[in-house]
Amino acid sequence: MRRTINPAAIAPPLARYSHAVLTRIAGAELLVTSGQLGVAPDGAVPADPEAQCVLVFESLAAILREAGMSFADVIRFNGFVTDRAIFPVYGRVRARYVEGEDFASTLVVVSGFTRPEFMVEVEVTALRLAPS
């Protein structure tokens, strides 16, 4: 079983891929997302890094919901930002959505993304026991 996740409530993928793929393995469901960017459903990209972070986490929340999951199921965050000054902004926004520290996390400074206005991209991996 492999199901693509592309919530109608968020901006569509920028190319030919899915926002996430949900699969069942060894009695669990595994969700792997594509990197989510700070783009609104109407395609607008705010100039503020915090607003972009919020859009990223709202998109991730929508993907998780459509997969029947929540941030409590996330086992790994991979974050990418274009400036070290965004590190604390990213951390504050993530803390609004995620509790605890029972997940792995990476945050990397990159030179840029597909469009110059993007400042933040985050992908997650989530896992939960499959319903019997």
Contact map, one row per residue, 1 for C-alpha under 8 A:
111000000000000000000011000000000000000000000000000000000000000000000000000000000000000000000000000000000000000000000000000000000000
111100000000000000001111000000000000000000000000000000000000000000000000000000000000000000000000000000000000000000000000000000000000
111110000000000000001110000000000000000000000000000000000000000000000000000000000000000000000000000000000000000000000000000000000000
011111000000000001111100000000000000000000000000000000000000000000000000000000000000000000000000000000000000000000000000000000000000
001111100000000001111100000000000000000000000000000000000000001001100000000000000000000000000000000000000000000000000000000000000000
000111110001000001110000000000000000000000000000000000000000001000000000000000000000000000000000000000000000000000000000000000000000
000011111100000000000000000000000000000000000000000000000000011001000000000000000000000000000000000000000000000000000000000000000000
000001111111000000000000000000000000000000000000000000000000000000000000000000000000000000000000000000000000000000000000000000000000
000000111110000000000000000000000000000010000000000000000000010000000000000000000000000000000000000000000000000000000000000000000000
000000111111000000000000000000000000000110000000000000000010010000000000000000000000000000000000000000000000000000000000000000000000
000000011111100000000000000000000000001111100000000000000000000000000000000000000000000000000000000000000000000000000000000000000000
000001010111110000100000000000000000000010000000000000000000000000000000000000000000000000000000000000000000000000000000000000000000
000000000011111111100000000000000000000000000000000000000000000000000000000000000000000000000000000000000000000000000000000000000000
000000000001111100000000000000000000000000000000000000000000000000000000000000000000000000000000000000000000000000000000000000000000
000000000000111110000000000000000000000000000000000000000000000000000000000000000000000000000000000000000000000000000000000000000000
000000000000111111000000000000000000000000000000000000000000000000000000000000000000000000000000000000000000000000000000000000000000
000000000000101111100000000000000000000000000000000000000000000000000000000000000000000000000000000000000000000000000000000000000000
000111000000100111111000000000000100000000000000000000000000000000000000000000000000000000000000000000000000000000000000000000000000
000111000001100011111000000000001111000000000000000000000000001000000000000000000000000000000000000000000000000000000000000000000000
000111000000000001111100000000111100000000000000000000000000001000000000000000000000000000000000000000000000000000000000000000000000
011110000000000001111110000000111000000000000000000000000000000000000000000000000000000000000000000000000000000000000000000000000000
011110000000000000011111000011110000000000000000000000000000000000100000000000000000000000000000000000000000000000000000000000000000
111000000000000000001111100011100000000000000000000000000000000000000000000000000000000000000000000000000000000000000000000000000000
110000000000000000000111111111000000000000000000000000000000000000000000000000000000000000000000000000000000000000000000000000000100
000000000000000000000011111111000000000000000000000000000000000000000000000000000000000000000000000000000000000000000000000000000000
000000000000000000000001111100000000000000000000000000000000000000000000000000000000000000000000000000000000000000000000000000000000
000000000000000000000001111110000000000000000000000000000000000000000000000000000000000000000000000000000000000000000000000000001100
000000000000000000000001111111000000000000000000000000000000000000000000000000000000000000000000000000000000000000000000000000111100
000000000000000000000111101111100000000000000000000000000000000000000000000000000000000000000000000000000000000000000000000000111100
000000000000000000000111100111110000000000000000000000000000000000000000000000000000000000000000000000000000000000000000000011110000
000000000000000000011110000011111000000000000000000000000000000000100000000000000000000000000000000000000000000000000000000111100000
000000000000000000011100000001111100000000000000000000000000000000000000000000000000000000000000000000000000000000000000001111000000
000000000000000000111000000000111111000000000000000000000000000000000000000000000000000000000000000000000000000000000000001110000000
000000000000000001110000000000011111000000000000000000000000000000000000000000000000000000000000000000000000000000000000001100000000
000000000000000000100000000000001111100000000000000000000000000000000000000000000000000000000000000000000000000000000000111100000000
000000000000000000100000000000001111110000000000000000010011000000000000000000000000000000000000000000000000000000000000111000000000
000000000000000000000000000000000011111000000000000100110000000000000000000000000000000000000000000000000000000000000101110000000000
000000000000000000000000000000000001111100001100001111110000000000000000000000000000000000000000000000000000000000000111100000000000
000000000010000000000000000000000000111111111100000100110000000000000000000000000000000000000000000000000000000000000000000000000000
000000000110000000000000000000000000011111111000000000100000000000000000000000000000000000000000000000000000000000000000000000000000
000000001111000000000000000000000000001111110000000000000000000000000000000000000000000000000000000000000000000000000000000000000000
000000000010000000000000000000000000001111110000000000000000000000000000000000000000000000000000000000000000000000000000000000000000
000000000010000000000000000000000000001111111000000000000000000000000000000000000000000000000000000000000000000000000000000000000000
000000000000000000000000000000000000001111111100000000000000000000000000000000000000000000000000000000000000000000000000000000000000
000000000000000000000000000000000000011100111110000100000000000000000000000000000000000000000000000000000000000000001100000000000000
000000000000000000000000000000000000011000011111101100000000000000000000000000000000000000000000000000000000000000000000000000000000
000000000000000000000000000000000000000000001111101100000000000000000000000000000000000000000000000000000000000000001000000000000000
000000000000000000000000000000000000000000000111111100000000000000000000000000000000000000000000000000000000000000000000000000000000
000000000000000000000000000000000000000000000111111110000000000000000000000000000000010010000000000000000000000000000011000000000000
000000000000000000000000000000000000000000000001111111000000000000000000000000000000000011001000000000000000000000000000000000000000
000000000000000000000000000000000000010000000111111111100000000000000000000000000000000000000000000000000000000000000000000000000000
000000000000000000000000000000000000111000001111111111110000000000000000000000000000000000000000000000000000000000000111000000000000
000000000000000000000000000000000000010000000000111111111000000000000000000000000000000011001000000000000000000000000001000000000000
000000000000000000000000000000000000010000000000011111111100000000000000000000000000000000001000000000000000000000000000000000000000
000000000000000000000000000000000000111100000000001111111110000000000000000000000000000000000000000000000000000000000000000000000000
000000000000000000000000000000000001111000000000000111111111000000000000000000000000000000000000000000000000000000000001110000000000
000000000000000000000000000000000000000000000000000011111111100000000000000000000000000000001100100000000000000000000000000000000000
000000000000000000000000000000000000000000000000000001111111110000000000000000000000000000000000000000000000000000000000000000000000
000000000100000000000000000000000001000000000000000000111111111000000000000000000000000000000000000000000000000000000000000000000000
000000000000000000000000000000000001000000000000000000011111111100000000000000000000000000000000000000000000000000000000000100000000
000000000000000000000000000000000000000000000000000000001111111110000110000000000000000000000000000000000000000000000000000000000000
000000101100000000000000000000000000000000000000000000000111111111000000000000000000000000000000000000000000000000000000000000000000
000011100000000000110000000000000000000000000000000000000011111111100000000000000000000000000000000000000000000000000000000000000000
000000000000000000000000000000000000000000000000000000000001111111111110000000000000000000000000000000000000000000000000000000000000
000000000000000000000000000000000000000000000000000000000000111111111100000000000000000000000000000000000000000000000000000000000000
000010100000000000000000000000000000000000000000000000000000011111111000000000000000000000000000000000000000000000000000000000000000
000010000000000000000100000000100000000000000000000000000000001111111000000000000000000000000000000000000000000000000000000000000000
000000000000000000000000000000000000000000000000000000000000000111111100000000000000000000000000000000000000000000000000000000000000
000000000000000000000000000000000000000000000000000000000000000111111111100000000000000000000000000000000000000000000000000001010000
000000000000000000000000000000000000000000000000000000000000100110011111110000000000000000000000000000000000000000000000000000000000
000000000000000000000000000000000000000000000000000000000000100100001111110000000000000000000000110000000000000000000000000001000000
000000000000000000000000000000000000000000000000000000000000000000001111110000000000000000000000011000000000000000000000000000000000
000000000000000000000000000000000000000000000000000000000000000000001111111000000000000000000000000000000000000000000000000001110000
000000000000000000000000000000000000000000000000000000000000000000000111111110000000000000000000000000100000000000000000000111100000
000000000000000000000000000000000000000000000000000000000000000000000000111110000000000000000000000001110000000000000000000111100000
000000000000000000000000000000000000000000000000000000000000000000000000011111000000000000000000000000111000000000000000000111000000
000000000000000000000000000000000000000000000000000000000000000000000000011111100000000000000000000000111100000000000000011110000000
000000000000000000000000000000000000000000000000000000000000000000000000000111110000000000000000000000001110000000000000011100000000
000000000000000000000000000000000000000000000000000000000000000000000000000011111000000000000000000000001111000000000001111000000000
000000000000000000000000000000000000000000000000000000000000000000000000000001111100000000000000000000000011110000000001110000000000
000000000000000000000000000000000000000000000000000000000000000000000000000000111111011000000000000000000011110100000011100000000000
000000000000000000000000000000000000000000000000000000000000000000000000000000011111010000000000000000000000111100000011000000000000
000000000000000000000000000000000000000000000000000000000000000000000000000000001111111000000000000000000000110000000010000000000000
000000000000000000000000000000000000000000000000000000000000000000000000000000001111111000000000000000000000100000000000000000000000
000000000000000000000000000000000000000000000000000000000000000000000000000000000011111110000000000000000000000000000000000000000000
000000000000000000000000000000000000000000000000100000000000000000000000000000001111111111000000000000000000000000000000000000000000
000000000000000000000000000000000000000000000000000000000000000000000000000000001011111111100000000000000010000000000000000000000000
000000000000000000000000000000000000000000000000000000000000000000000000000000000000111111110000000000000000000000000000000000000000
000000000000000000000000000000000000000000000000110010000000000000000000000000000000111111111000000000000000000000000000000000000000
000000000000000000000000000000000000000000000000010010000000000000000000000000000000011111111100000000000000000000000000000000000000
000000000000000000000000000000000000000000000000000000000000000000000000000000000000001111111110000000000000000000000000000000000000
000000000000000000000000000000000000000000000000000000000000000000000000000000000000000111111111000000000000000000000000000000000000
000000000000000000000000000000000000000000000000010011001000000000000000000000000000000011111111100000000000000000000000000000000000
000000000000000000000000000000000000000000000000000000001000000000000000000000000000000001111111110000000000000000000000000000000000
000000000000000000000000000000000000000000000000000000000000000000000000000000000000000000111111111000000000000000000000000000000000
000000000000000000000000000000000000000000000000000000000000000000000000000000000000000000011111111000000000000000000000000000000000
000000000000000000000000000000000000000000000000000000001000000000000010000000000000000000001111111000000000000000000000000000000000
000000000000000000000000000000000000000000000000000000000000000000000011000000000000000000000111111100000000000000000000000000000000
000000000000000000000000000000000000000000000000000000000000000000000001000000000000000000000011111110000000000000000000000000000000
000000000000000000000000000000000000000000000000000000000000000000000000000000000000000000000000011111000000000000000000000000000000
000000000000000000000000000000000000000000000000000000000000000000000000000000000000000000000000001111110000000000000000000000000000
000000000000000000000000000000000000000000000000000000000000000000000000001000000000000000000000000111110000000000000000000000000000
000000000000000000000000000000000000000000000000000000000000000000000000011110000000000000000000000011111000000000000000000000000000
000000000000000000000000000000000000000000000000000000000000000000000000001110000000000000000000000011111100000000000000000000000000
000000000000000000000000000000000000000000000000000000000000000000000000000111100000000000000000000000111110000000000000000000000000
000000000000000000000000000000000000000000000000000000000000000000000000000011100000000000000000000000011111000000000000000000000000
000000000000000000000000000000000000000000000000000000000000000000000000000001111000001000000000000000001111100000000000000000000000
000000000000000000000000000000000000000000000000000000000000000000000000000000111000000000000000000000000111110000000000000000000000
000000000000000000000000000000000000000000000000000000000000000000000000000000011111000000000000000000000011111000000000000000000000
000000000000000000000000000000000000000000000000000000000000000000000000000000011110000000000000000000000001111110000000000000000000
000000000000000000000000000000000000000000000000000000000000000000000000000000000100000000000000000000000000111110000000000000000000
000000000000000000000000000000000000000000000000000000000000000000000000000000001100000000000000000000000000011111110110000000000000
000000000000000000000000000000000000000000000000000000000000000000000000000000000000000000000000000000000000011111110110000000000000
000000000000000000000000000000000000000000000000000000000000000000000000000000000000000000000000000000000000000111110100000000000000
000000000000000000000000000000000000000000000000000000000000000000000000000000000000000000000000000000000000000111111100000000000000
000000000000000000000000000000000000000000000000000000000000000000000000000000000000000000000000000000000000000111111110000000000000
000000000000000000000000000000000000000000001010000000000000000000000000000000000000000000000000000000000000000000111110000000000000
000000000000000000000000000000000000110000001000000100000000000000000000000000000000000000000000000000000000000111111111100000000000
000000000000000000000000000000000000010000000000100100000000000000000000000000001110000000000000000000000000000110011111100000000000
000000000000000000000000000000000000110000000000100110010000000000000000000000111100000000000000000000000000000000000111110000000000
000000000000000000000000000000000011110000000000000000010000000000000000000000111000000000000000000000000000000000000111111000000000
000000000000000000000000000000000011100000000000000000010000000000000000000011110000000000000000000000000000000000000001111100000000
000000000000000000000000000000011111000000000000000000000000000000000000000011100000000000000000000000000000000000000000111110000000
000000000000000000000000000000111110000000000000000000000001000000000000011111000000000000000000000000000000000000000000011111000000
000000000000000000000000000001111000000000000000000000000000000000000000011110000000000000000000000000000000000000000000001111100000
000000000000000000000000000001110000000000000000000000000000000000001010111100000000000000000000000000000000000000000000000111110000
000000000000000000000000000111100000000000000000000000000000000000000000111000000000000000000000000000000000000000000000000011111000
000000000000000000000000000111000000000000000000000000000000000000001000100000000000000000000000000000000000000000000000000001111100
000000000000000000000000001110000000000000000000000000000000000000000000000000000000000000000000000000000000000000000000000000111110
000000000000000000000001001110000000000000000000000000000000000000000000000000000000000000000000000000000000000000000000000000011111
000000000000000000000000000000000000000000000000000000000000000000000000000000000000000000000000000000000000000000000000000000001111
000000000000000000000000000000000000000000000000000000000000000000000000000000000000000000000000000000000000000000000000000000000111
